[in-house]
């Protein structure tokens, strides 16, 4: 059955929770669906906008932003060097490197950002504060240490009044102190497996306050939980069955066992809400 590998086609590298609506069963389709929801199907990227994307992985969402709004300029930072290099190579192959700059580094420490355009004549200049039109973070900011710091950085980069913030994120349905001892153990396990700083696990009311204190207004928080976690769990089950012996059992264990166990707990206990967040930078 080794010949099955000759039939595999890898043309996307999406990695987010996905938005599993309208009968979607394919992982890349679900990921793109979530991305479109985050930017309101392109309405939150306007013609001529400077877009700053925090945590863009291998570049699929960057290519989507460009399809939705070709007349835009994008700068992005992602933490893993291999992902940043792959994203840049894909962008360069499509001749989009003049308007998309990919940086590698700590999203919250701009002094660590280095360009992946190794053959560029000069390093792209990072945009100054109050000059960015749209900040996007797709399924990434709950990993940042900390989310609160990220929100303040995002606000500092955005133009007052017209600057837009668009996110997908995970928040707690209730305060941690109200969880059972066993659920608190699972919560710590989730943080370890998913790479989430425990300080980022806050409730809806705390999240709203954090956005306001960072300098945002006209905040909209949409709960899409029921179209995220259950669909991802079903896909992992299905993918494991479809791929069968072609999967490396050791590598698949992180999804087929670790992620599936955590998702089952999340769905059963309803500890988390998965949200899409839209906000505007305040005028002052």
N, C-alpha and C positions, 0 to 999 in steps of 0.2 A: 504493500500500500504506500510505499515511499513516493510513488509517482503522483500521488495526490498533491504533493507540494508543488508540482509543476503547474497545477491548476489554480493555485492561490494568487489572488490579485490584491496587492497592498497599495492603494492609492489615497489613503487617508490615515491620519494619526491622531484623531480626536481623543480627548480624555476629559470627560466631565460626567456628571450623573445622568444627563439626558433628560429630555421632557417627552414622556411616552404617551402622546395623545394621538387621536385619529388613526388608531390601529397600527402605529409604528412598531415594528419588531426588530429593526436593524439598528445596531449601536451607532454608527455614524449619522444616520438620519435623526435619531433621538438627540444626539449631541448638537447637531446643526439646528434642530428645532428649538432647543434651549437657548442657543446663541441668538437666534432670531428673536425669541421672546425678550431676551435681556435688552436688545437694542430696538425693541418695538418694530421689528421687521425693517429696520434701517432708518426709522424716523428720528432716532437719537444720534444719528451721524448725518450732519447736514453738509450740503455742498460747500467746499472750501474749508471744512473743519480740520483742525489739528486734533488728532486722536491719540491719547496716551493709554496704552493697554498694559495692565499689570498682570503678568502671569499667563503668557500666550502659548506656552508649550511648544509644539512642533509646527505651529503656524497656520493650522487649518482655519482658525477664527479670523486671522489677519486677512487671509484670502477671501473669506466671506465678507468682512467689512468692506473690502475693495469692490467686491461684486455688487454689494448693496449701495455703495456710494463711491464710484470711481474717482470723483473729484474730491479726494481727501488725502491728507498726509498723515502717516502713522509712525509713532515711535513706540517701542515695546521693550519690556524687560522680562526675562524669565530666569529661573534659578539654576536650571541644569544646563551645563555647557553643551552637552550632546544635543539636547533639544533645540537650543538656540542656534547651533551650527546647522542642524537639519532645516530649521525654519528659514534661515538665511539662504541656504542653497536652493530651496524650493522657490523662494521669492526671486532670487537672481535668475533662475532658469525661466521664469515667466516675465523677465525684464521689468519687474516691479520694484527693484532695489533703489530707484531714484526717489520713490515716495514712501517706502517702508524701511525704517531703520530698526534693526534687531540688536538689543543689548543683552549681555549676560551679567548677572550679579544679584545682590540682595535688593529686592524691590524697594525696601525701606531705607537703603543707604546708597544714595546716588554716587557717592565717591567710589563705590565698588563696580559701577557699571562700565563694562568694556564692550566695544563694538565687535560683532562677529564678522564684519566685512573686512577680512584680513588683507585683501588686496586693494582696498580703497586707497585713493590718493591721500585723503585726510580723514580723520575721525569725524563722524557726524556730530554737530553741535547739539547738545541737549537743550530742550526748550526751557526758557526761563519761567519763573513763577508768574501767574496771572496771564499766561499767553495761550493756554490750552483750552479748546472748545469742548472736548468730551473725554471723560475718563471712564474706562471700562475695566471691569475685573470679572471674568467669567469663571465661576466655581473655583476661585483661588484665594479670596481675601480672608477666609477663615483659617488659612494656613499661615498667614503673616504674623509675625511677632513684633507688634500686636496689631489687631484690626484697628484699634483706636488710633494708633500712630499712622496707619495707612490712610484713614479717613482725613486726618489733618493734613497729610502730605497731598492727598488728592485735592482737597479744598485750596491749598496754597498754589497748586498748579493751574487751577481753573480760572477762567475769566469771571469776574464778578457778574452776577445776575443772569448772564447768558450761558455760563458753563454748566454742562450736564454730567451727572454721575449715574452710571448704569451698572448694576451688580447682580450676581446670583450668590446666595449665601445660605448658611445654616445657623439657626438660632434655637434656643431652648423653648419648649412649650411652657415649662414651669421652672421655678427656681430650683437649683441643685439641692437645696436643703430639704425640699419636699419629696425627693426621690428616696426609694428604699435603699438599704445598704447594698443589696445585690445590684440594683440599677446603677448605683454610684460606682461600683466595681466595673461594670460594663462601660460606663462613661469614661473611666480612666483607660480602659482597654481600647475604646474607640479613639481616644486622643493619641494613644501610642501608635496604633495601626495606621491611622489617617494622617498623622503628623499635624495635629491641631493643638496649639497652645491652650491649656485649660482656661486661661483668662479670657479667651475669645468666646466661651460658651455663656452667652447672656440671653436674657428674655427679650420679648418684643418691646416692652416699655423701656428697658435699658438700651436697646438698640436705637430706638427713636431718639432718646436723649443724647446718645453718642453722636448721631448724625447732626442734631441741632447744635450741639456744643462744638462740633468740628466746623460749622459754618454753612450748613445746608438748610434749605427751606423747600416748601412744596413737595414734601416727602410722600411717596407712595410705596407701600410694602404689600406685595401680592403673594399670598400663600398658595404654592403650587405643589405642596407635599404629596398629595394623592396621585399626582401624575409623574412623580419622580422615583421614589424609593421602591414601590411595588413593581414598576416596569423594569427597573434595573435588576431587581432580584429575579424576575421571570426570565430576563435575557441571559443572565449568568447560568441559570439552570439549563436553558435551551442550548446555549453555546457549548456547554460542557457535553451535552448529549450529542450534538451534531458533530463536534470535532473528534470525540472519542479518543482512540489511541494515537491520533496525530498530535495531541497536546502533550507537552512535557509535564508530567504529573507534579513534579516539584514546583515548577514555575506557576502552574495553574492553581496550585494550592492557595496562593494569596487571594485569588478571586473565588475559586470554587469552594473554599473552606472559610478563610478569614473574612473576606468581604461579605460572603453570603450569611455567615453567622451574625455579623454585626447588623446587616440589613434586616434579617429576621427579627432581631431584638428591637431595632428602630421601628419597624412596622407594627410589631405586637404591642410594644409599650407606648408608642407615639410620644417619644421623648423630644424629638426634633421637629421643627418646621423648616421646610426648604422654601426660600423666599426669593422673589425677584424684586429688586429695589431700584426705584427711580427718584432722583432728587435734583434740585437746582442749587447752584452756588448762590449764597446770599449777596446782595448788592454791596454790603459793607463787611 
